[in-house]
Amino acid sequence: MTQPPPALVAVSHGTSSPEGRAAVRGLYDAVAAAAAERWPDAVPETRLCHVDVEQPDVPATFATLPAGEPAVIVPLLLSAGYHVHVDLARAAADARAGGREVAVADALGPDDRLIDVLRRRLAEAGARETDPVVLVVAGSSDARAVAACRSVRDAMAAASVADVSIGFLSAAAPSVPDAIAAARRAGGDGARVAAASYLLAPGYFQDLAAGAAPDVLAAPLLRPDDTPGELVEIVLDRYAASVSAF
């Protein structure tokens, strides 16, 4: 009998925002459909779970899979901070101790395809190509996650004719309000500052970004009515890279 492919266990942060939940569910549904198209002869089982706020969590989700079936955890997270290096690593270790082979894939970012989505969201929000941009990031106490987000800022800057800076909503500096104020000063009289939302979905952090009062605020990467194909492909590629390592 042919061994079934590892399950694809997509793990989001979790949110209390109905819009955010709908946006993440849209990504998951698109990933499940695209997985069936990419691997029609060996369609992986797919599951959606969360590391915080929502249920089911990862252990409860593993309990729904056949005993011993291997699995790849794909973080629906833009950078690898505490949740990846601690929470998901621990969940994987616990599952391995119970006899299940588990791999943890890379986070969704950095990835050049995300730059395309960020630029598209800015254009949709009405940002001009010359408007200074602040890349709005949730923030992390993990230096590796902060460095990864700074590399996204660098890639945005390389792809833009405008000045691109970065602002963090928590745990790191500069803060988003400070970054917006600095961009306004640098831009001079009449400068419009556009905020590129490096957030996965609507919710608490997007609301914080709006409260920082940029002149233009782009939508997050995911919207309830729009799942960019780039994100679907990134999730499948992260899964495939981990499967090849089994």
LINTATA-V775214 format. One line per field, one symbol per residue. ss: DSSP state (H for helix, E for strand, C for the rest). burial: # if it has 24 or more other C-alpha atoms within 12 Angstrom, else .. Layout:
BEGIN
ss->???
burial->???
END
This chain:
BEGIN
ss->CCCCCCEEEEEECCCCCHHHHHHHHHHHHHHHHHHHHHCCCCCCCEEEEECCCCCCCHHHHHCCCCCCCCEEEEEECCCCCHHHHHHHHHHHHHHHHCCCCEEECCCCCCCHHHHHHHHHHHHHHCCCCCCEEEEEECCCCCHHHHHHHHHHHHHHHHCCCCCEEEEECCCCCCEHHHHHHHHHHHHCCCCCEEEEEECCCCCHHHHHHHHCCCCEECCCCCECCECCHHHHHHHHHHHHHHHCCC
burial->....###########...##########.###.##........########.....###.##......#################.###.##..#....############.##########....##..##########....#############..#.########..######.######......####################.#############.###.###########.##...
END
